[in-house]
Amino acid sequence: MSRSIPASFASDDSVVTTGPRGQRAHHQQFTHLERLAEGFHQVTDHVWCQVGNGLSNQTFIEGPEGLIVIDTGESIEEMNTSLSAIRQHCSAPIAAIIYTHYHYCSGTRAVLKEQNGDVPIWGHYGIEKNLQTMATEISPTGGRGLVHQFSMLLPEDGPDAAASVGLGLYYRRAEHAPFTSGFVAPNHLISETTETTIAGLKVQMTPAPSDADDNITIFFPDLGVCVNNLVWPALFNVFAIRGEAYRDPRVLISGLDQILAMRPDHLVGAHGPPITGKDTISAGVIDARDALQYLWDQTVRGLNRGLTQGELIEFVQLPNFFERSYLTQQNYGLVEHHVRQIHNGLVGWFDGEESSLFPLPTMKRCQRLIEGFGGRKTVFNQAENALKENDLRWALELATWLVRSEENPAGRADGGSIEERGLLANVLREISQRTTSANIRGWCLTRVLELEEKIDLTRFRTHRFGHSQVLAGSAEIFIHSLKVLIDPLKAEGLNMHLRWKITNGITTGLWVRNCVAIPTDGADADNEIVLSQEALADLLSGRSSLDETISEGKVEINGDANQTRQLLGCFDLSSFLN
């Protein structure tokens, strides 16, 4: 295969078309929209799948003893819509719920309400941990990533409006607002391949990490039905631009091989339309797993030759014949980003390029480059000319220097003049319209609107704890997560152990020393803070300040109150500040 710059976006605007709401995007994105159209599918006798209700599907399987619900969506409102649909086809009582993974299990209370009682809930043992991690330590990063990737703040109409979001029509359907969370933890936990009977049906549940390490593949042998989260309606995302843990292609391939070995008659995914027919399924799954193996094998081959990341994205490009299946088209993420992620996952960030060892800080680097090119005006003109000549990669590089060479009011390297920021926005908008990737279109346009000051993402760069999440979760986990909010400048010289006593019986601790906060069990602490979980939720969510909760008698400090306040003031939470 000859080396060339990968076609992550088209070389001109001939591929761009206008969608039903005025969106300007690659024509392939609109073809993909039709593929993801809303519909309630009868997969086979006693098996149904709701597609297009949100980002994910909801699947229903009727057994002799009742109805099995697989995945409950992003909210109670979303699940209510699916329940209304299934009740037009099946009146059987709900016998069980199964989660494929932690992403789509927030509508469960809608199911329990309809059933008017508890039902068995099956899922991987890691689901709760993953939900808590997203709600605590990395919540700003996770929230900001979702906004960028899934086009959540794009306008409803016009050139910048969302097209598809790759795996569904939208991340959340507007009609489902306010998107009430109704997660209920599984009470039947899966840690290894489990064969059992649910609702009178034989079921095999197999751990199969995908875009989450808590994923399971579910097979009903008597129905020939496999429900999975490995075969997507697009090339699987080894890399997610929103920011996620590394997804090892070797593990993904193993899960796809398991599906091939099952030889199902019907394949129902967490996303996209169901697929029927052994041969059709086999052909599609083979393409999906072989595309991943190709990316892995060729990236490793290039690494062994000593190629840098910049060389790898030319060296590893998916052969055109993989375009024959929508299961391997780049309608979600992009191959060149997957290649870079495999590099980082396997050998880390250093690619052997000398300048990568000790790069200048972003702002200083961009300033030096601009100076070396002859100043800001020269760089601006070159970027503008590159844009006019469809040399978008170079235009993007140059325009980025201009914006990243100056601080914004928040102190980040994200400044530049109105004209410079507008130029970068123009380059990103052009890329967004020419790419097949929903992820990239969403990210680029969200950044465009920020550059043009049409949206403000400040709140997604601030740590936020949801009041309801703190109330429903483990107080200990939320308290321990404060360790990633400590300001070392404020904590320097402080050595104090604080016990947190929650009035529901939970006791835990944080020991601040050496500018870090060490999670403890609270034993032998210097001082103690006593509060209810509700008061903790008020504090962490910012509903009440520390002073307010103390004056209202909701928080009690035992020991040195001034030292305790000093410790709490070390964390990046405005509610803790005096």
VOGU-3710 file (C-alpha; in Angstrom, 3 decimals, decimal comma):
1> msrsipasfa> 0,000/0,000/0,000  1,421/3,375/-1,001  1,850/6,012/1,636  -0,363/9,056/1,521  -2,054/11,427/3,910  -5,099/9,562/5,290  -8,480/10,638/3,988  -9,970/11,534/7,378  -11,731/14,351/5,578  -12,207/15,067/1,881
11> sddsvvttgp> -9,753/17,179/-0,097  -12,528/19,507/-1,283  -16,153/20,357/-0,528  -17,699/18,265/-3,310  -18,754/15,677/-0,688  -20,702/18,234/1,365  -24,483/18,274/1,242  -27,321/19,865/3,198  -29,514/17,863/5,561  -33,200/18,237/6,514
21> rgqrahhqqf> -32,481/20,827/9,212  -29,955/22,759/7,176  -26,936/20,805/8,453  -23,836/20,919/6,283  -22,019/17,609/6,400  -20,416/14,829/4,369  -23,133/13,022/2,398  -22,152/9,741/4,088  -23,364/11,114/7,427  -26,885/11,448/6,070
31> thlerlaegf> -26,813/7,916/4,639  -25,809/6,801/8,108  -28,716/8,738/9,627  -31,151/6,623/7,622  -29,466/3,480/8,908  -30,028/4,594/12,501  -33,657/5,622/11,955  -36,108/5,290/14,809  -38,048/2,048/14,751  -39,332/-0,788/16,894
41> hqvtdhvwcq> -38,004/-3,978/15,287  -39,379/-7,475/15,734  -36,146/-9,413/15,448  -37,829/-12,832/15,559  -40,649/-14,455/17,490  -40,679/-13,108/21,051  -37,712/-10,775/20,452  -37,939/-6,990/19,871  -35,459/-4,144/19,687  -36,076/-0,414/20,053
51> vgnglsnqtf> -33,712/1,574/17,787  -33,381/5,349/17,586  -34,882/6,147/20,981  -31,587/7,599/22,175  -27,948/6,721/21,740  -28,560/3,081/22,645  -31,066/0,332/21,916  -33,418/-1,340/24,355  -34,046/-5,048/23,726  -36,942/-7,202/24,929
61> iegpeglivi> -36,997/-11,008/24,990  -40,084/-12,917/26,038  -39,587/-16,218/27,813  -42,103/-18,703/29,235  -41,972/-16,915/32,608  -42,005/-13,313/31,492  -40,177/-10,517/29,701  -36,434/-9,860/29,896  -35,360/-6,232/29,435  -31,804/-5,698/28,163
71> dtgesieemn> -30,447/-2,184/28,796  -32,648/0,607/30,111  -31,235/3,648/28,332  -30,024/7,030/29,544  -33,047/8,031/31,628  -36,397/7,050/33,075  -38,106/9,099/30,351  -36,250/7,247/27,580  -37,162/3,883/29,052  -40,819/4,870/29,421
81> tslsairqhc> -40,937/5,395/25,653  -39,567/1,901/25,044  -41,964/0,358/27,540  -44,882/1,982/25,726  -43,629/0,451/22,476  -43,188/-3,083/23,802  -46,630/-3,042/25,417  -48,157/-2,788/21,952  -46,670/-6,230/21,191  -46,286/-8,089/24,482
91> sapiaaiiyt> -48,213/-8,056/27,759  -45,987/-10,475/29,694  -44,809/-9,271/33,112  -41,187/-8,223/33,407  -39,171/-11,094/34,819  -35,609/-9,718/34,735  -33,289/-6,935/33,617  -29,824/-7,432/32,122  -27,218/-4,698/31,593  -24,733/-5,096/28,745
101> hyhycsgtra> -22,518/-2,457/30,437  -22,676/0,669/32,574  -23,430/3,225/29,852  -27,132/2,437/29,432  -28,669/1,476/32,737  -30,257/4,716/33,967  -33,890/3,982/33,081  -34,291/0,993/35,385  -36,696/2,624/37,841  -39,200/3,009/35,007
111> vlkeqngdvp> -39,163/-0,776/34,607  -39,530/-1,377/38,335  -42,387/1,111/38,523  -44,267/-0,659/35,753  -43,649/-3,987/37,413  -44,574/-2,485/40,799  -41,780/-4,305/42,543  -38,229/-5,569/42,377  -36,969/-7,951/39,714  -33,634/-9,727/39,295
121> iwghygiekn> -31,052/-7,430/37,703  -28,039/-9,066/36,042  -24,830/-7,228/35,212  -21,052/-7,193/35,479  -19,576/-6,616/38,935  -17,681/-3,527/37,677  -20,760/-1,473/36,733  -21,145/0,447/39,999  -17,436/1,234/40,200  -17,410/2,661/36,677
131> lqtmateisp> -20,472/4,807/37,332  -18,933/6,165/40,522  -15,634/6,959/38,798  -17,417/8,976/36,130  -19,402/10,826/38,794  -16,423/11,619/41,018  -12,763/11,891/40,053  -13,059/12,582/36,320  -16,528/14,113/36,130  -15,433/17,434/34,478
141> tggrglvhqf> -13,381/15,629/31,843  -16,145/13,098/31,232  -18,849/15,748/30,960  -16,796/17,980/28,657  -15,949/14,997/26,466  -19,600/14,051/26,062  -20,507/17,617/25,092  -17,836/17,673/22,384  -18,270/14,186/20,977  -22,042/13,984/20,960
151> smllpedgpd> -22,865/17,472/19,645  -24,891/18,276/22,763  -24,583/22,073/22,480  -24,924/22,435/18,729  -27,923/24,430/17,429  -31,123/22,644/16,402  -31,081/24,023/12,882  -28,634/25,496/10,396  -25,232/24,486/8,988  -23,770/23,669/12,413
161> aaasvglgly> -26,716/21,568/13,629  -26,048/17,966/14,588  -26,332/15,275/11,938  -25,933/11,796/13,417  -23,810/11,125/16,465  -22,423/7,939/14,934  -24,036/5,273/17,095  -27,476/6,854/17,226  -29,574/9,752/16,010  -28,701/11,790/19,086
171> yrraehapft> -27,088/11,382/22,477  -30,305/12,244/24,262  -33,680/12,811/22,666  -35,060/16,268/23,453  -38,511/14,866/24,238  -37,018/12,924/27,148  -35,968/15,982/29,149  -35,243/16,376/32,057  -33,435/12,986/31,656  -34,121/11,679/35,162
181> sgfvapnhli> -31,604/9,086/36,308  -33,115/5,857/37,561  -30,150/3,516/37,978  -30,540/0,479/40,204  -27,495/-1,653/40,928  -27,452/-5,243/39,669  -28,229/-7,845/42,315  -26,932/-10,777/40,240  -23,269/-10,125/39,433  -21,264/-11,540/36,521
191> settettiag> -17,492/-11,989/36,786  -17,014/-14,985/34,481  -18,962/-16,875/31,844  -22,278/-17,741/33,450  -24,897/-20,168/32,137  -28,266/-19,967/33,812  -32,003/-19,841/33,195  -33,832/-16,508/33,188  -37,587/-16,221/32,595  -37,567/-19,876/31,564
201> lkvqmtpaps> -34,900/-19,327/28,866  -31,363/-20,680/28,791  -28,914/-17,760/28,849  -25,154/-17,574/28,494  -23,507/-14,351/29,704  -19,820/-13,844/28,912  -17,549/-10,957/30,002  -16,429/-9,243/26,795  -14,761/-5,846/27,331  -15,610/-3,345/24,610
211> daddnitiff> -15,876/0,419/25,154  -16,200/-0,474/28,828  -14,462/-3,170/30,853  -17,779/-4,239/32,403  -19,351/-5,350/29,140  -20,993/-8,756/28,716  -22,217/-10,611/25,629  -25,584/-12,341/26,101  -26,588/-15,433/24,122  -29,948/-17,212/24,087
221> pdlgvcvnnl> -29,078/-20,560/22,410  -32,663/-21,798/22,031  -33,605/-18,574/20,196  -30,337/-18,187/18,293  -30,179/-14,585/19,545  -26,993/-12,808/20,587  -27,133/-9,377/22,269  -23,790/-7,594/22,319  -21,863/-4,334/22,468  -18,995/-5,279/20,177
231> vwpalfnvfa> -20,530/-5,098/16,705  -21,387/-1,459/16,071  -23,023/0,225/13,062  -19,584/1,729/12,311  -15,921/0,854/12,746  -15,382/0,184/16,448  -13,787/3,066/18,348  -10,383/2,028/19,646  -10,020/5,717/20,448  -12,862/7,927/21,699
241> irgeayrdpr> -12,220/11,640/21,293  -14,206/12,357/24,462  -11,425/10,647/26,472  -11,650/7,051/27,622  -9,430/4,273/28,909  -7,435/2,311/26,326  -9,396/-0,333/24,449  -7,069/-3,168/23,500  -7,906/-4,477/19,996  -6,703/-7,940/21,004
251> vlisgldqil> -9,390/-8,104/23,698  -12,015/-6,768/21,307  -11,056/-9,368/18,689  -11,428/-12,130/21,279  -14,976/-10,977/22,026  -15,833/-10,896/18,319  -14,429/-14,402/17,887  -16,751/-15,547/20,669  -19,716/-14,189/18,710  -18,534/-15,959/15,552
261> amrpdhlvga> -18,284/-19,228/17,472  -21,900/-18,863/18,663  -23,173/-18,798/15,055  -26,286/-16,781/16,016  -29,301/-16,456/13,752  -29,941/-12,945/15,036  -27,453/-10,341/16,215  -28,799/-7,473/18,301  -26,426/-4,692/19,258  -26,438/-2,011/21,917
271> hgppitgkdt> -26,438/0,333/18,921  -27,795/0,200/15,384  -30,288/-2,066/13,621  -30,442/-5,806/14,364  -28,924/-8,224/11,819  -30,528/-11,530/10,830  -29,096/-14,572/9,035  -26,125/-16,738/10,045  -24,147/-16,020/6,891  -24,896/-12,283/6,888
281> isagvidard> -23,917/-12,013/10,541  -20,772/-14,060/10,026  -19,637/-11,913/7,083  -20,228/-8,687/9,001  -18,547/-9,854/12,209  -15,559/-11,191/10,251  -15,098/-7,782/8,630  -15,412/-6,066/12,023  -12,818/-8,282/13,744  -10,448/-8,377/10,743
291> alqylwdqtv> -10,454/-4,580/10,472  -9,387/-4,362/14,116  -6,721/-6,996/13,607  -5,444/-5,105/10,565  -5,095/-1,900/12,626  -3,328/-3,757/15,433  -1,003/-5,808/13,239  0,061/-2,965/10,971  0,541/-0,504/13,829  2,799/-3,014/15,590
301> rglnrgltqg> 4,588/-3,662/12,283  5,237/0,059/11,906  6,326/0,395/15,533  8,841/-2,385/15,077  10,270/-0,476/12,114  10,749/2,556/14,350  8,082/4,771/12,796  6,943/7,870/14,693  3,251/8,613/15,213  3,336/11,044/12,308
311> eliefvqlpn> 4,704/8,300/10,073  2,333/5,666/11,430  -0,790/7,526/10,327  0,493/7,346/6,756  1,753/3,786/7,075  -1,447/2,290/8,547  -4,561/2,936/6,510  -7,534/0,611/6,280  -7,850/-0,976/2,809  -10,733/0,340/0,730
321> ffersyltqq> -12,477/-3,037/0,610  -13,553/-2,591/4,225  -15,924/0,108/2,937  -18,178/-2,695/1,668  -19,723/-3,037/5,131  -21,201/-0,204/7,161  -19,870/-2,091/10,196  -16,343/-1,014/9,249  -16,941/2,445/7,794  -15,460/5,499/9,553
331> nyglvehhvr> -18,821/6,990/10,487  -18,024/7,266/14,204  -14,276/7,635/14,789  -11,266/7,719/12,458  -8,559/5,176/11,650  -5,648/7,572/12,107  -6,771/8,292/15,670  -7,171/4,576/16,412  -3,596/3,990/15,204  -2,249/6,656/17,552
341> qihnglvgwf> -4,216/5,168/20,435  -2,813/1,687/19,787  0,657/3,242/19,840  0,010/4,917/23,191  -1,711/1,887/24,675  1,140/-0,428/23,716  4,312/1,630/24,209  3,176/4,948/25,721  3,332/8,536/24,482  6,995/8,642/23,403
351> dgeesslfpl> 7,289/7,815/19,727  11,040/8,217/19,290  10,811/11,715/17,845  13,514/13,689/19,580  11,496/16,859/20,209  8,805/14,821/21,953  11,193/14,154/24,846  11,165/17,667/26,260  8,597/19,853/24,514  8,212/23,479/25,440
361> ptmkrcqrli> 4,961/24,365/27,234  2,230/24,901/24,637  2,106/28,685/24,757  5,874/29,165/24,652  6,228/26,660/21,815  3,600/28,417/19,704  5,170/31,808/20,411  8,579/30,569/19,241  7,113/29,037/16,082  5,269/32,242/15,212
371> egfggrktvf> 8,422/34,285/15,788  10,437/31,910/13,609  7,905/32,141/10,795  8,149/35,917/10,717  5,433/37,036/13,096  1,700/36,743/13,609  0,694/38,475/10,379  2,829/36,122/8,284  1,444/33,055/10,033  -2,119/34,361/9,683
381> nqaenalken> -1,685/34,953/5,956  -0,147/31,525/5,410  -2,982/29,857/7,344  -5,572/31,801/5,351  -3,915/30,805/2,060  -3,714/27,161/3,131  -7,446/27,216/3,874  -8,199/28,674/0,442  -6,038/25,990/-1,186  -7,771/23,143/0,722
391> dlrwalelat> -4,566/22,378/2,616  -6,568/21,938/5,799  -4,000/20,079/7,884  -1,484/22,876/7,460  -4,116/25,561/7,933  -5,159/23,873/11,178  -1,570/23,738/12,412  -0,867/27,408/11,712  -4,184/28,713/13,050  -3,710/26,681/16,223
401> wlvrseenpa> -0,367/28,382/16,876  -2,053/31,772/16,790  -4,743/30,829/19,308  -2,563/28,734/21,612  0,247/31,310/21,820  -1,696/33,584/24,179  -3,508/33,165/27,475  -7,213/33,623/27,938  -8,650/35,248/31,106  -8,763/31,818/32,781
411> gradggsiee> -5,004/31,435/32,371  -5,119/28,695/29,734  -3,280/28,778/26,407  -6,421/29,655/24,469  -6,316/33,325/23,462  -5,625/35,152/20,219  -7,451/38,005/18,543  -11,024/37,815/17,275  -9,674/37,452/13,734  -7,244/34,662/14,712
421> rgllanvlre> -9,885/32,734/16,599  -12,259/33,214/13,686  -9,673/31,793/11,290  -9,237/28,665/13,436  -13,023/28,359/13,616  -13,269/28,536/9,816  -10,711/25,746/9,399  -12,464/23,512/11,930  -15,883/24,159/10,368  -14,533/23,175/6,960
431> isqrttsani> -13,099/19,923/8,374  -16,391/19,202/10,143  -18,281/19,373/6,867  -15,875/17,132/4,970  -15,390/14,253/7,421  -17,427/11,042/7,569  -16,796/10,860/11,320  -19,654/11,978/13,569  -17,221/12,242/16,493  -14,934/14,636/14,661
441> rgwcltrvle> -17,788/16,731/13,274  -19,243/17,093/16,768  -15,900/17,955/18,367  -14,898/20,448/15,688  -18,228/22,308/15,646  -18,405/22,497/19,435  -14,939/24,034/19,432  -16,026/26,388/16,637  -18,935/27,703/18,684  -16,640/28,206/21,674
451> leekidltrf> -14,110/30,120/19,542  -16,935/32,283/18,203  -18,197/32,859/21,788  -21,584/31,340/20,997  -21,261/28,810/23,824  -19,404/28,866/27,147  -17,806/25,623/28,351  -16,491/27,025/31,641  -18,806/24,850/33,713  -17,327/21,774/32,057
461> rthrfghsqv> -13,865/22,751/33,287  -15,020/22,950/36,907  -15,453/19,946/39,167  -19,123/19,377/39,845  -20,751/16,757/42,018  -24,381/15,990/41,342  -26,554/16,344/44,458  -28,624/13,260/43,629  -25,501/11,276/42,757  -23,916/11,970/46,135
471> lagsaeifih> -27,142/11,084/47,924  -27,487/7,790/46,061  -23,825/6,794/46,043  -21,150/5,821/48,528  -20,171/8,722/50,791  -16,739/7,191/51,234  -16,038/7,129/47,501  -17,086/10,758/47,049  -14,987/11,901/50,016  -11,945/9,965/48,807
481> slkvlidplk> -12,331/11,450/45,322  -11,516/14,873/46,795  -7,867/13,868/46,463  -7,873/14,977/42,805  -9,092/18,464/43,803  -6,268/19,365/46,182  -4,342/22,573/45,463  -0,698/21,846/46,349  0,116/25,533/46,854  -2,520/25,751/49,597
491> aeglnmhlrw> -1,618/22,374/51,085  2,138/22,919/51,322  3,367/22,336/54,873  0,031/20,906/56,064  0,015/17,523/57,824  -3,399/16,673/59,209  -5,654/13,634/59,325  -9,392/14,392/59,157  -12,051/11,833/60,026  -15,382/12,123/58,212
501> kitngittgl> -18,256/10,691/60,233  -21,495/10,297/58,291  -24,535/10,007/60,525  -25,748/6,887/58,665  -22,880/4,971/60,255  -20,137/5,404/57,646  -16,739/6,576/58,878  -13,842/7,368/56,583  -10,913/9,772/56,369  -8,468/11,916/54,425
511> wvrncvaipt> -4,883/12,496/55,546  -3,380/15,582/53,911  0,415/15,493/53,850  3,139/16,224/51,310  0,560/18,098/49,194  -1,557/14,955/48,649  -4,760/13,700/50,284  -4,486/10,053/51,327  -7,758/8,079/51,639  -7,973/6,344/55,050
521> dgadadneiv> -10,496/4,671/57,319  -10,402/7,683/59,648  -8,837/5,872/62,612  -6,568/7,952/64,894  -7,470/11,167/63,089  -6,445/14,579/64,398  -9,861/16,157/63,887  -13,346/15,066/62,943  -16,191/16,417/60,839  -19,683/15,032/61,474
531> lsqealadll> -22,501/15,434/58,950  -25,358/13,632/57,253  -25,119/12,331/53,707  -27,601/15,017/52,689  -25,346/17,715/54,156  -22,406/16,140/52,322  -24,406/16,297/49,087  -25,222/19,972/49,771  -21,535/20,766/50,292  -20,097/18,832/47,363
541> sgrssldeti> -22,749/20,035/44,912  -22,353/23,654/46,030  -25,919/24,036/47,282  -24,582/25,170/50,662  -21,273/26,541/51,888  -19,310/25,175/54,817  -20,154/28,268/56,864  -23,869/27,867/56,122  -23,983/24,183/57,052  -22,102/24,847/60,304
551> segkveingd> -24,336/27,751/61,296  -27,436/25,658/60,518  -26,147/22,832/62,694  -25,823/20,421/59,773  -22,047/20,101/60,171  -20,126/19,655/63,412  -16,348/19,946/63,733  -14,684/18,139/66,640  -11,118/19,178/67,415  -9,230/22,108/65,944
561> anqtrqllgc> -11,834/23,934/63,847  -9,350/26,371/62,301  -7,035/23,571/61,201  -9,993/21,644/59,765  -11,125/24,710/57,820  -7,574/25,159/56,535  -7,535/21,584/55,301  -10,904/21,868/53,575  -9,802/25,149/51,996  -7,076/23,251/50,122
571> fdlssfln> -9,618/21,669/47,794  -10,964/23,180/44,574  -14,519/23,497/45,857  -15,944/26,969/46,350  -18,304/25,679/49,057  -15,268/24,810/51,248  -13,760/28,290/51,095  -14,074/30,665/54,055
//
